[in-house]
Amino acid sequence: MIEKIDPNKEKDERADHIRNNRVTETLVNKIIPFSSVDGPGNRTAIFLQGCNFDCLYCHNPETINICNNCGKCVPNCPTGALEISDGQVIY
């Protein structure tokens, strides 16, 4: 017997998880007060730290996980965009 797969089941389960596990606090990585890059028009863009979606097309990989300023990422950065300054990793 072939089992039918409901494409909406995973979406419904994810929506239920989000509704039932609301975040009350979060870490902000960066706030850009005027941005026209992330879509049409001007807007404020707020980038949160600790994303775990692991999207293949991620344009902000520095927001993945939570940085503890260990510095291990600095020598491994393929573009050389990271550095340590006053004990903090900056980009």
N, C-alpha and C positions, 0 to 999 in steps of 0.2 A: 504494500500500500504506500502510495506517495503522500507525504505530509505536505499540506499547503502552508506556506509561510505568509504570515500577515505582516506586510511592510510597515504598518502603523503601530504594531505591538511594541517595537523597540522605542519608537518616538514617544508613545504613551508612557512607557516605563520610565524613560528619561525625564519626561515632564513631571511625573509623579515624584520622582526622586528630588528634582529641583524644588518643587512645591513643599515637600516634607522636610527638606534640609536647608532651609534658608540661612544664608550667611548674614551674621549681624555685624561682623567686623572684617575688614580686608586691608591688605597692604597696597598702597598706591605706588606704582613705579614712576609715573611721570604724568604731568598734566600739561597739555598744549592748549593754551587759551583760544588760539585762532588757527584752525586747520582746514585746508581745502584739499588735502591729499587723500583723506579717508572717505571719499565720496563727494557728490556734488554740493556746492554751497560752502559757506563757512560754518564751523561748529567748534565747540570745545571737545577735545578728545582726552579721555581719562584712561590711562593704561594701568591695569591691575597686575600685581605681582603674584605669582603662584599658579599660573594657568597650567592645567595638565591635559588639555585637549590634544596636544601633539599633532597639530594640523601640518600637512605636508607643505602647504603654501604660506606658513607663518612668516610674517614680515617683522615680528618683534620677538625673536627667540630669547632675548635677554629677560623677557617676562616669564619664561618657563621656570617652574620651581621657585624656591625662595633662596635668595643669595645670603650667605653668611659672611661675605667678604673674605673668604679664604684665599682668593687670588689664583686658584688652580686654573681658572678659565683664561687668565691673561696671556700666558705663553701659548695656549692652544687656540686662541682666536684666529681664524683663518684670514681675517682682513686687518688684524692689528688695531682694531677699534677700541680695545679695552686697555686700561692701565690702572695701577694702584696709586691713589693719592690720599694722604692722611689716613691710611688704613682702610680705605673704602675703594671698591672697584667702581670705576666710572667709565662711561662710554661717550 
